[in-house]
Amino acid sequence: MSADERTIDDEPADWEAVFWDIGGVILELESVQGAHAAFVEGLVEEHGLELSVEEAVDVWRTAVGDYFRERDGTEFRSAREGYARGVEALVGEELPRETWEPDFEAHVESSIEPISGAPETIAALADRDIHVGVISDVDDEAGKEMLEAFGVRDHFDSITTSEEVGRTKPDPEIFETALAKASVAPERSLMIGDRYDHDVKGADEMGIHGVAFGAADGPAVSYRIESPEEVLEIVDGT
């Protein structure tokens, strides 16, 4: 774990809140990608598509990516709608959601994995006198279901999602909403994220200390960690 000069020179005596992103911080993203690939493979077989699984996954990901790229700035767009676009692009027609969503959900539920050490660290933080929250660009229900699957949902004092706010990071509104729920000062708060511009820099612009976990280096990084457990060292001042 490392801290930059700004944090060393102006470190709070006590932290009041730790906010977590979900994807890439609590949720292992490769496990999600595997679930999506397995779902797409099922569509190829079911609809007799003349595509390899690799080609089909590329069609799926391109359609989903285009859907998100069409949004206006930090406007929220539902991932489920993006997945529907991916299905349509792949099979060549719009399908009723009840024909594919149960299979999609089953693949996700059986495949997703947490980042090693994240659930244990969240549980340990919950035992401390500190607000433990989530700030994540996810569909509200999907995000909460993931936290439930990893056994950590009840450890969080607040969960703030982009669907709830209507905006994604780094929009100030999502950070303001989370801070209001926690009733904490931004300078006494930490934000753990894997994306520099969205999670770390976005938090820094609100006065929250950014904790980079896989995110690029930059002036907004107050701390860099290699494992979730190191968050406890920051909170405990060790």
Phi, psi and omega in degrees: 000139178226153178235146178275175185295325181299318181289319181297318183284335188223052184271130180298150179292325181219135174276142182252339182207146172234120179253138181245137162285167178259295184295125179083355180236313173256319183263128175287112187295328179297328179292326177291317179299322177295321178296317180295319180296320179294321177297314180297320178300320177297321178295321179300315181290315184297322185257007177058041183285138181271062180222147170287163179301319180299317179294320181294318178298322179295318177298314179302307184295324178296315180296316179295317179297318179298323179300316180286327180291340180282350186289159181270103178059239182263017178301135178288137171229133184291132177297324181298324176293323177296321178295323177298321176297321179296318178297315181298316180296327184283314185267349175089007177201158178284128180251143174303138185298330182292348180273342182230335184297319179302320179292319178300311181297323179295318178297316180296313182300322184275347188249329188294144180228149176277159170297135181303127178091344183294310181301320181293321179293318178298318178297320180293321178295324181297337178277352180262164180275073184207146178283129179246118185226170176240137169229106189217145178273066182230162168296138188304307183296317181298317180298315180293325178294322177296315179297323177295317181297328181270002177073024184240356186303318182288349179277348182266135177279334178209149176227117181243119182244159180293332177294318180299316185276331183089004181221152178255162172297145011265026180303131182303331186299323183289324177287320178299319180297316180295318179295322179294320177299320184278341184054050181234160176279137182301322183290349176252023183236153178241144175234117181264120183213159180254001178238124186296302186295322184278305188275305189282306181292322178299317178294317181301322180293343176263001181090005178273141179283124181274131176248111184273119174239091184089349179283159179294157174287157178175171184296342181275353182280115175275322179220148172239129180238153178256345179211151181302327183301334181293343176301324180295326177294321178295312182297321182275356178072026181255000000 
